[in-house]
Amino acid sequence: MLLSASTLLAGCATKLAQPITGYTCCNLRPDYGWVSSTNMLGGPIVPAGEPATLDTVKRDTYFFGTIGGDYISMRDDAARSKEDALRWVRQIVVPTDPKVALASWSPEVQKAVYSAKVIIGMTRPQVLMSLSYPSRNDTKDLNANTWRYWTIQEDEPVDVLFGADGTVSGFSGKPSAVRTVEFRR
């Protein structure tokens, strides 16, 4: 019976005609081998710039493959279609290694990104590389002045606030949650 169930389950997944290959856009937070568009902060980090190959899809929103040589599963919790999910996956797996951009940033910003944290004055692309994309359910527009992230600690939100110049001006949230995001110098 177990063999039949696993054979049936395997039949639901299909190989992509063209694998999605590239690099991780940003630091990712897998939860038991899953990277989710919900993007809960806390726990282990898969660093930006890891080689990635996604070659299998299931139910149009679940993608499977390897990142940095480890098997990984990815899901877009907000996707309404396969096209939505593919758009998200292509934001996460990018064709150009982001470490090239990272190397051009100040040493302080580099330290923050390597720590998956944020400092006042970081740009939106720097925050994206450090924390990844905020959940689309809470941050509908990446040009907004506030990006909301959720932390594993106490399931609390942290808002990253952007000033008129487009750089991080501060944080809002419970102090223990803000500590999850803010890089302390």
C-alpha positions as CSV (number, residue, x, y, z in Angstrom):
1,M,0.0,0.0,0.0
2,L,2.8,2.4,0.9
3,L,4.4,1.9,-2.5
4,S,1.1,2.6,-4.3
5,A,0.5,5.8,-2.4
6,S,4.0,7.2,-3.0
7,T,3.8,6.2,-6.7
8,L,0.4,8.0,-6.9
9,L,1.9,11.1,-5.2
10,A,4.9,11.2,-7.4
11,G,2.6,11.1,-10.4
12,C,1.1,14.5,-9.4
13,A,4.4,16.3,-9.9
14,T,5.7,17.0,-13.4
15,K,9.2,18.0,-14.7
16,L,9.4,21.5,-16.0
17,A,10.1,21.6,-19.8
18,Q,12.9,24.1,-19.0
19,P,14.4,24.0,-15.5
20,I,14.6,27.4,-13.7
21,T,18.3,28.0,-13.0
22,G,20.3,30.8,-11.6
23,Y,21.1,32.1,-8.1
24,T,19.2,32.9,-5.0
25,C,18.3,36.6,-5.1
26,C,18.6,37.1,-1.5
27,N,18.9,35.4,1.9
28,L,16.1,32.8,2.2
29,R,14.7,31.3,5.4
30,P,13.7,27.6,4.8
31,D,11.4,26.0,7.3
32,Y,12.1,22.2,7.3
33,G,13.2,22.3,3.7
34,W,10.5,24.7,2.4
35,V,11.0,28.2,1.2
36,S,7.6,30.0,1.3
37,S,6.5,33.4,0.0
38,T,5.2,34.1,3.5
39,N,8.9,34.5,4.4
40,M,8.9,34.1,8.2
41,L,12.1,35.6,9.6
42,G,14.2,33.6,12.0
43,G,16.0,30.2,11.9
44,P,18.6,29.1,9.4
45,I,19.6,31.2,6.4
46,V,20.3,30.1,2.8
47,P,22.6,32.9,1.6
48,A,22.1,35.1,-1.4
49,G,23.9,33.9,-4.4
50,E,23.6,30.2,-3.9
51,P,23.3,28.2,-7.2
52,A,19.7,27.1,-7.8
53,T,17.9,24.7,-10.1
54,L,14.2,24.1,-9.9
55,D,13.1,21.3,-12.2
56,T,9.7,20.0,-10.9
57,V,6.3,21.5,-10.3
58,K,3.3,20.2,-8.5
59,R,-0.2,21.7,-8.3
60,D,1.1,24.8,-10.2
61,T,2.5,26.5,-7.1
62,Y,4.9,24.0,-5.5
63,F,8.4,23.9,-7.0
64,F,11.2,21.4,-6.2
65,G,14.9,21.3,-7.0
66,T,18.2,22.2,-5.4
67,I,19.7,25.3,-3.9
68,G,23.4,25.2,-3.0
69,G,23.4,21.5,-3.7
70,D,20.6,20.8,-1.1
71,Y,17.1,19.6,-2.1
72,I,14.6,22.3,-1.5
73,S,10.9,22.9,-1.9
74,M,9.4,26.2,-2.7
75,R,5.8,27.4,-2.5
76,D,4.0,30.7,-3.3
77,D,1.3,31.0,-0.7
78,A,-0.3,34.0,-2.4
79,A,-0.3,32.6,-6.0
80,R,-3.7,32.4,-7.8
81,S,-2.2,30.7,-10.9
82,K,0.8,29.0,-12.2
83,E,1.9,32.3,-13.8
84,D,1.7,34.0,-10.4
85,A,3.9,31.3,-8.9
86,L,6.4,31.4,-11.7
87,R,6.7,35.1,-11.3
88,W,7.5,34.7,-7.7
89,V,10.0,31.8,-8.3
90,R,11.7,34.0,-10.9
91,Q,12.1,36.8,-8.3
92,I,13.8,34.3,-6.0
93,V,15.9,32.5,-8.6
94,V,17.7,35.2,-10.6
95,P,20.0,34.8,-13.6
96,T,22.8,37.0,-12.3
97,D,24.7,36.3,-9.1
98,P,23.7,39.0,-6.5
99,K,27.1,38.7,-4.8
100,V,28.4,41.0,-7.6
101,A,26.1,43.8,-6.4
102,L,26.8,43.0,-2.7
103,A,30.5,43.4,-3.3
104,S,30.0,47.0,-4.4
105,W,28.1,48.0,-1.2
106,S,29.8,49.5,1.9
107,P,31.4,47.0,4.4
108,E,28.7,47.9,6.9
109,V,25.8,47.1,4.5
110,Q,27.6,43.9,3.5
111,K,27.9,42.8,7.2
112,A,24.2,43.5,7.6
113,V,23.2,41.5,4.5
114,Y,25.5,38.6,5.6
115,S,23.7,38.6,8.9
116,A,20.2,38.8,7.2
117,K,19.6,42.1,9.1
118,V,18.9,45.7,8.1
119,I,20.5,49.0,9.1
120,I,19.1,52.6,8.8
121,G,20.0,54.0,5.4
122,M,19.8,50.7,3.4
123,T,18.1,50.9,0.0
124,R,15.1,48.7,-1.0
125,P,17.4,46.4,-3.1
126,Q,19.7,46.0,-0.1
127,V,16.8,45.2,2.2
128,L,15.5,42.7,-0.4
129,M,18.8,40.9,-0.5
130,S,19.1,40.8,3.2
131,L,15.5,39.8,4.2
132,S,14.0,38.7,0.8
133,Y,10.6,39.8,-0.3
134,P,8.0,40.6,2.2
135,S,4.8,38.7,2.0
136,R,2.5,40.0,-0.8
137,N,-0.4,39.6,1.6
138,D,1.0,42.4,3.8
139,T,3.1,44.4,1.4
140,K,1.2,44.8,-1.9
141,D,3.5,47.4,-3.4
142,L,7.4,47.4,-3.1
143,N,7.3,51.2,-3.6
144,A,5.3,51.5,-0.4
145,N,6.9,53.4,2.6
146,T,6.4,50.3,4.8
147,W,7.3,46.7,4.3
148,R,5.9,44.2,6.7
149,Y,7.8,41.0,7.7
150,W,6.8,38.4,10.2
151,T,9.2,36.8,12.8
152,I,9.2,33.3,14.1
153,Q,9.6,34.7,17.6
154,E,6.2,35.1,19.0
155,D,4.8,35.3,15.4
156,E,5.2,39.1,15.6
157,P,5.3,41.6,12.7
158,V,8.1,44.1,12.1
159,D,7.6,47.0,9.8
160,V,10.7,48.3,7.9
161,L,10.0,52.0,7.3
162,F,11.4,53.9,4.3
163,G,11.8,57.6,4.2
164,A,11.1,60.0,1.3
165,D,14.6,59.3,-0.1
166,G,13.8,55.6,-0.4
167,T,16.1,54.4,2.3
168,V,15.3,52.7,5.6
169,S,14.4,55.3,8.2
170,G,13.4,53.0,11.0
171,F,11.5,50.0,12.3
172,S,8.2,49.5,14.0
173,G,7.0,46.5,16.1
174,K,7.5,44.7,19.4
175,P,11.2,45.2,20.5
176,S,11.9,41.5,20.5
177,A,10.7,41.3,16.9
178,V,12.6,44.4,15.8
179,R,15.8,42.8,17.2
180,T,15.3,40.0,14.7
181,V,15.6,42.5,11.8
182,E,17.8,45.4,13.0
183,F,21.5,45.1,12.6
184,R,23.3,46.3,15.8
185,R,26.6,48.0,15.1
